[in-house]
């Protein structure tokens, strides 16, 4: 992240409007208590990221979702877990993450550095906070370049919004009260270049990325199918390899390595310390991506019904 200023989330629902409150579920404002998803209208509006139950100029309709175990669902029931006062007043930050799909059908995921304060060692797409004056696509492109060194040239990709995810850290109340609260907009970027060509230009930032991988659709589908918060251990489907190729980032250099496929299929534990895994929000975004794949009868091609950068 280049700066400290952040764009905050505002909510307009049922005629009322105001800033989203830290630790209170944003998704819950648009759905019933037993539900975890709702269609909303969203977009940048006068220096804020607005979520609304009605369309507004420049808005996009998208699915907003929270995990079934979202800490914000239970905070009101368990007063002892309320976040400290200094956090309650900070609001909910807007973020962007990008699923970059190469022309070969593979998608880029990165493993967050172990030194990061939130979600260390968790696999995610590149992403970060929205800063004042930035458009969502610009945020995604900036974060992609800052984290991986990869710069996409105009005319070499198209894009669209996949969906919105309510992210709270720690992800489980058993790990402590919330310390971070975001609404993350997932964007799908379709590149006209192969993953081999894109990788040739990558220069990942070791302070943010400890490894990266270009994963094939069958592995991504298996990841999306895992259920976080379920204490049952999953297994690797027979159709998948026992390991996948990744690139480790350490000591200023990159080296090829193999990672057990089971690691990517790990789920967020219901209690105790977190584990190396793919984030729940990433699984949500991959699920939406898979729906678009099924809708086109295969891997979506760059430019197929998707916006080009302006």
C-alpha positions in Angstrom: 0.0 0.0 0.0 1.4 3.3 -1.0 -0.4 5.5 1.5 -2.3 5.5 4.8 -5.5 7.2 3.7 -8.3 4.8 3.1 -11.7 4.9 1.5 -14.5 3.8 3.9 -17.7 1.9 3.3 -21.1 3.6 3.6 -24.4 1.8 3.7 -27.7 3.0 2.3 -30.6 0.7 3.1 -34.3 1.2 3.7 -34.0 5.0 3.3 -31.3 5.3 6.0 -27.7 6.1 5.1 -24.5 6.2 7.1 -20.9 4.9 7.5 -20.6 1.2 8.1 -19.6 0.5 11.7 -16.5 -1.5 12.6 -17.5 -5.0 14.0 -21.1 -4.8 12.8 -22.0 -6.9 9.8 -22.4 -4.9 6.6 -24.0 -7.9 4.9 -26.5 -8.2 7.7 -27.9 -4.8 6.8 -29.2 -6.3 3.5 -30.3 -9.8 4.4 -32.1 -11.7 7.1 -30.3 -12.9 10.2 -30.1 -16.5 9.0 -28.8 -15.5 5.5 -25.3 -14.6 4.5 -25.6 -13.0 1.1 -27.5 -10.3 -0.8 -27.5 -8.5 -4.1 -26.5 -4.9 -3.7 -25.7 -1.9 -5.7 -22.2 -0.7 -5.2 -19.6 1.9 -6.4 -17.5 4.8 -5.5 -19.5 7.8 -4.6 -18.1 11.2 -3.4 -15.0 9.7 -1.8 -16.7 6.7 -0.2 -17.5 3.2 -1.3 -21.3 3.0 -1.2 -23.4 -0.1 -0.8 -27.1 0.5 -1.5 -30.4 -1.4 -1.8 -31.2 0.9 -4.7 -29.3 1.8 -7.9 -27.4 5.1 -8.0 -25.4 6.8 -10.8 -22.4 4.7 -11.7 -23.3 1.8 -9.5 -22.9 -1.9 -10.3 -25.0 -4.8 -9.1 -23.0 -7.5 -7.3 -23.4 -10.3 -4.8 -22.3 -9.3 -1.3 -21.5 -12.2 1.0 -20.1 -13.0 4.5 -18.9 -16.4 5.8 -21.3 -18.4 7.8 -19.0 -18.0 10.8 -18.5 -14.2 10.4 -17.6 -12.8 13.8 -19.8 -9.8 13.2 -22.9 -12.1 13.4 -22.2 -12.9 17.0 -20.6 -9.8 18.5 -24.0 -8.5 19.6 -24.7 -11.8 21.4 -21.3 -11.9 23.1 -20.5 -8.4 24.6 -17.2 -9.6 26.0 -15.9 -10.0 22.5 -16.7 -6.4 21.4 -13.7 -4.7 19.7 -11.8 -2.1 21.7 -13.2 1.4 21.5 -10.3 2.8 19.4 -11.2 0.2 16.7 -15.0 0.6 16.8 -14.6 4.2 15.6 -12.4 3.5 12.6 -15.1 2.3 10.2 -15.0 -0.4 7.6 -12.3 -0.1 4.9 -12.9 -0.7 1.1 -10.5 -3.1 -0.6 -9.9 -4.6 -4.0 -8.5 -8.0 -5.0 -7.8 -9.2 -8.5 -8.2 -12.7 -10.0 -5.8 -12.5 -12.9 -6.5 -15.1 -15.5 -3.9 -15.8 -18.2 -4.9 -16.8 -21.8 -3.9 -20.3 -20.8 -6.8 -20.5 -18.3 -4.6 -20.4 -15.2 -5.1 -17.9 -12.3 -2.5 -16.3 -10.1 -2.6 -16.7 -6.4 0.0 -15.5 -3.9 0.9 -16.6 -0.4 1.0 -13.7 2.0 4.3 -13.2 3.9 4.6 -14.6 7.4 5.5 -11.2 8.7 2.2 -9.6 7.7 -0.2 -8.6 10.6 -3.4 -10.1 9.0 -3.8 -13.5 7.3 -0.1 -14.4 7.3 0.8 -17.5 5.2 -2.7 -17.5 3.6 -3.1 -17.8 -0.2 -5.0 -14.9 -1.8 -5.0 -12.9 -5.1 -3.1 -9.6 -5.1 -5.0 -6.8 -3.5 -5.2 -4.0 -1.0 -7.0 -0.8 0.2 -8.7 1.7 -1.9 -7.1 5.1 -1.5 -8.8 8.5 -2.1 -9.2 9.4 -5.7 -8.6 5.9 -7.1 -11.0 3.9 -9.3 -11.4 0.3 -8.4 -9.6 -1.0 -11.5 -6.7 1.3 -10.8 -6.4 -0.1 -7.2 -6.3 -3.6 -8.5 -3.6 -2.8 -11.1 -1.5 -0.9 -8.6 -1.6 -3.6 -6.0 -0.8 -6.2 -8.7 2.3 -4.3 -9.6 3.3 -3.5 -6.0 3.0 -7.1 -4.9 4.2 -9.0 -7.9 6.0 -6.5 -10.1 3.6 -7.3 -12.9 2.4 -4.4 -14.9 -0.5 -4.9 -17.4 -0.4 -2.7 -20.5 -3.6 -1.1 -21.8 -5.2 -3.3 -24.5 -3.8 -6.5 -23.1 -6.6 -7.3 -20.8 -10.3 -6.9 -20.1 -12.1 -7.0 -16.7 -15.4 -7.1 -14.7 -16.6 -7.2 -11.1 -17.0 -10.7 -9.7 -18.5 -9.9 -6.3 -18.1 -8.4 -2.8 -16.8 -10.2 0.3 -17.1 -9.1 4.0 -13.7 -9.8 5.5 -12.9 -9.7 9.3 -9.6 -10.6 11.0 -9.3 -12.8 12.9 -11.8 -14.8 10.9 -13.1 -16.7 14.0 -14.1 -15.3 17.4 -12.3 -18.2 19.0 -9.1 -16.4 17.8 -10.0 -13.1 19.5 -12.1 -10.0 18.8 -12.0 -8.3 15.3 -8.9 -6.1 14.6 -9.6 -5.5 10.8 -12.8 -5.1 8.9 -13.1 -4.8 5.1 -15.5 -5.0 2.2 -13.4 -6.5 -0.6 -14.4 -6.1 -4.3 -13.1 -9.0 -6.3 -12.3 -8.1 -10.0 -11.6 -10.6 -12.7 -8.9 -9.5 -15.1 -8.6 -11.5 -18.3 -5.2 -11.2 -19.9 -4.4 -11.9 -23.6 -1.0 -13.2 -22.5 0.0 -16.7 -21.3 0.9 -17.4 -17.7 4.5 -18.2 -18.9 4.8 -14.8 -20.5 3.3 -13.0 -17.6 5.6 -14.8 -15.1 8.6 -13.7 -17.1 7.9 -10.1 -16.0 7.1 -10.9 -12.4 9.3 -9.4 -9.6 7.4 -10.2 -6.4 7.8 -8.1 -3.3 9.3 -10.3 -0.5 7.7 -8.1 2.2 4.3 -9.0 1.0 4.6 -12.3 -1.0 6.4 -15.5 0.2 5.3 -17.6 -2.8 3.0 -17.5 -5.9 1.4 -20.1 -8.2 -0.4 -20.1 -11.5 -3.1 -22.7 -10.8 -5.1 -24.7 -13.3 -8.9 -24.8 -13.4 -9.3 -28.3 -11.9 -7.3 -27.4 -8.9 -9.1 -24.1 -8.5 -12.5 -25.9 -8.7 -11.4 -28.2 -5.9 -10.3 -25.3 -3.7 -13.6 -23.5 -4.3 -15.5 -26.6 -3.1 -13.9 -26.8 0.3 -15.9 -25.5 3.3 -14.2 -23.3 5.9 -15.4 -23.7 9.5 -15.9 -27.4 8.9 -13.7 -29.4 11.3 -13.7 -32.5 9.0 -10.5 -32.9 7.1 -10.8 -33.1 3.4 -8.9 -35.2 1.0 -7.3 -34.6 -2.4 -9.6 -35.8 -5.3 -8.1 -38.6 -7.4 -8.2 -36.4 -10.5 -5.7 -33.9 -8.9 -1.9 -34.3 -8.6 -0.4 -34.8 -5.2 1.6 -31.6 -5.5 1.4 -28.4 -7.5 4.2 -26.2 -8.8 4.8 -22.9 -6.9 7.5 -20.3 -6.9 9.1 -19.6 -3.5 10.2 -16.0 -2.8 13.1 -15.7 -0.4 16.4 -13.8 0.0 15.7 -11.6 -3.0 15.4 -14.5 -5.4 12.7 -16.9 -6.7 12.9 -20.7 -7.0 10.7 -23.4 -8.2 9.1 -25.7 -5.6 6.3 -28.2 -5.0 3.5 -27.7 -2.6 1.2 -30.5 -1.4 -2.2 -30.0 -3.1 -3.7 -30.8 0.3 -2.3 -27.6 1.7 -4.4 -25.6 -0.8 -7.5 -27.6 0.2 -7.0 -27.0 3.9 -9.9 -25.2 5.6 -10.0 -22.5 8.2 -10.1 -24.3 11.6 -13.1 -23.6 13.8 -10.8 -23.0 16.7 -7.1 -22.7 17.5 -4.3 -21.3 15.3 -4.8 -20.7 11.6 -3.1 -22.8 9.0 -1.7 -22.3 5.5 -4.7 -22.4 3.2 -6.6 -20.4 0.6 -8.7 -17.6 2.1 -12.5 -18.0 2.4 -13.0 -14.8 0.4 -10.8 -16.2 -2.4 -12.9 -19.4 -2.5 -16.0 -17.2 -2.8 -14.5 -15.4 -5.8 -13.3 -18.6 -7.4 -16.8 -19.9 -7.1 -18.2 -16.9 -9.0 -15.4 -17.3 -11.6 -16.4 -21.0 -12.1 -20.0 -20.0 -12.6 -18.8 -17.7 -15.4 -16.7 -20.5 -16.9 -19.7 -22.9 -16.9 -21.9 -20.2 -18.5 -19.5 -19.9 -21.4 -18.9 -23.7 -21.8 -15.2 -23.3 -21.0 -12.6 -20.9 -20.0 -13.8 -17.3 -20.7 -11.9 -15.6 -23.4 -10.4 -12.1 -23.0 -13.0 -9.5 -24.0 -16.0 -11.9 -24.0 -18.7 -9.6 -22.7 -16.3 -7.9 -20.3 -15.2 -4.3 -20.1 -11.9 -3.0 -21.5 -10.0 -0.4 -19.4 -10.9 3.1 -20.3 
